[in-house]
Amino acid sequence: MIAAVTLLLAFPCGYFFRSHLAANTAYAIAYLWAFVFQGLYLTRSWVGGDDSAFPKDPDTLPVSYGIVSLVIFGVGFGLVALGRRVGAGRRNRQLVDA
């Protein structure tokens, strides 16, 4: 779910928002909402007996889940920056044509 939100929203946020802060904030809010929703979904599955996302032992910290989530978050900020660069080029061309 967080990967889907990242792929669907990060680049458009950078492309359409003029402010770098607004683009990053919009992406971060969408990502964090999806992260909480995904965490709730995976926790419910884990309580039901599915241990594919988290280890069976509740004392074991799922470090790999945290690392993958952090990498996806970082990739999203990279896509926001790429969207800003492409969007700035489009805006600059429109100013020259006008």
N, C-alpha and C positions, 0 to 999 in steps of 0.2 A: 504494500500500500504506500509506504513512504517513497519507494522507487517510482511508482506511478505518479504520485503528486510531484515529485522532483522533475520527471520527464515532461509532464504536462504543463507545469506552471512556472518553472524557474526561468527558462528562456523568454517566454512572453512577458514575465514581470520585468526583466531587464530591457526588453525591446520597447515596451509601451510606456513605462514610467520614465519621466525625465530625471527625477531625483534618484541618485544612487541609494540613498538611505531609504527612500520609500520602496524601491524595488527589493532591496534586501529584507526590509521589514515585512513586506507582503509575502515574500517567499518563506521567510522564517515562521510567520504565523501559520501559513498553510501547512508547512512541514510539521510543525509542532502539534497542530491539531491532528494530523494524520498519524504522527508518532504515538500520541496518547490513545487514539482510537485503535491502532494496531496493537499496542501494548495490552489494552483491555481485551481485545479479541484473542490474542495469544495466551494471555493469562487464563481466560475462561477455558480455552482448549486444554491448557496444562492442568488445570484443576480437574477437568474431565478425564484425564489420563493420557493425553497426547504429549509426548516428550520430544517432539521433533524440533521445537524452537528453543526450549529450555531444558537443562538437565533434570533428571529425576530427583536428585538430591537437592532439597531446598536451601541447603547451606552452601552450595556451589554457585559462584557468581558467573553468569553467562557473559563472559568477556567478549567472546566472538560476536555475539549479538550487538553489543555496544560498539565494537570496532566497525562492523559493517554499517550500522546506523550512522556513525560519525563520518565514515567515508562517503556515504550517500549524501549527507548534509553538506559536506565540503564540495562534492561534485555539483550540487545544486547552486552553490555560490559561484562556482566557476561558470555554470550556464547563465546565471544572472549577469555576470560580467561580460560574457560573450554576447548576450542579448543586448546589453547596453552599447557595446562597441558597434554591432550591426545597426541598431536603432539610431545611434548618433550619426553614422554614415548616411542613413536615409534622411534624417532631419537636415543634415548639412547640404545634401544634394537638393532638397526642396528649397532651401534658402537661396542657393545659387541660381536655381531655375526661376525663381520669382522675380 
